[in-house]
Amino acid sequence: MIHRLFTTYSHRGAVQMNNSNRIITITLNPAIDQTIILPSLQTGSVNRAEEAHHQAGGKGVNVSARLGEFGIDTTATGFLGEENQAHFTSLFSMLPIRDAFIRIPGRTRTGIKLVERNGEVTTDINLPGTQVGAQEIASLHHKLRALDLRGSWCLIGGSLPPGFGLDDFASLIDLLKSGGALVAVDACGDALRMAIERKVDLIKPNQHEIAELLGREIPDLAAARTAALEVRAAGVARVILSLGEAGALFLDPCAIAMAKAPPISIASTVGAGDALLAGYLAGLSTGLDATARAQLATTFAVCSLASLDRRLPPKAEVLSRMAKIEVTAADS
């Protein structure tokens, strides 16, 4: 199976995608992530940073970046502020990411990540984002219709910007589905609830998000399995449920698997969930079976957790780490 992944690449190093495995990411409210590394966060006091990094971010952008680092090309779209787009255009030029973003007046928001040196505690400060209006939303719809969506995986990732309501979110899902796309959603709260109501093809909540959705705690694997099956009964065929240190539960149409990585030294948890989803989509696009998909997805997440800059190591190293991921059936 690993050999199969290697032989999928073209001579230029990127997987050549057709409509049956093409991936489109949609980031409606991207951010320039400012990650600040601290020995520990002391509230109410002066904190001296050890280092700081700025990166183009947002869930869909992060997924495209991880896939690009693995050699899989994607199309990335959404809304991007005209005044500070350099971090994004630089990223898109370095990786096999087709830039299909709609430019809007103003600046893309900043997302502040305060990471304590031990990597176990991260404090997020998320700003609301730039206002979008009916004209920008119509431009996004036009852009998506022009992409020929049939058979593509389309991921909608992250929060909604000001001016983009739940009705707009529902209309976006409907547009993608009517165009023949397979729709994945990584969101929380009302947007996640709407995605399930619209019967998207894949969701990726974490333990807290699924608990909030269902109105009850998810304390263990048995509860996680029950929750995932409830979502499938509502019409969502695939569920990835991130359970933190316990691993991740993968519900596919014909299998339920639990994947767990060996203990590692965590540099930062920022973007690990996005990496998990990217690895799963990579497995789908390259035809891996359910077990190998869970292994690859978890490997992506582990690599992200071990790196402050979130980037994946070379493909060969990622693939060699897959064998260390334990996957067990969670059918009962």
Secondary structure, 3 states (H helix, E strand, C coil): CHHHHHHCECCCCCECCCCCCCEEEEECCCEEEEEEEECCCCCCCCCCCCEEEEEEECHHHHHHHHHHHCCECEEEEEEEEHHHCHHHHHHHHHCCEEECCEEECCCCEEEEEEEECCCCCEEEEECCCCCCCHHHHHHHHHHHHCCCCCCCEEEEECCCCCCCCHHHHHHHHHHHHHCCCEEEEECCHHHHHHHHHCCCCEECCEHHHHHHHHCCCCCCHHHHHHHHHHHHHCCCCEEEEECHHHCEEEEECCEEEEEECCCCCCCCCCCHHHHHHHHHHHHHHCCCCHHHHHHHHHHHHHHHHCCCCCCCCCHHHHHHHHCCCEEEECCC
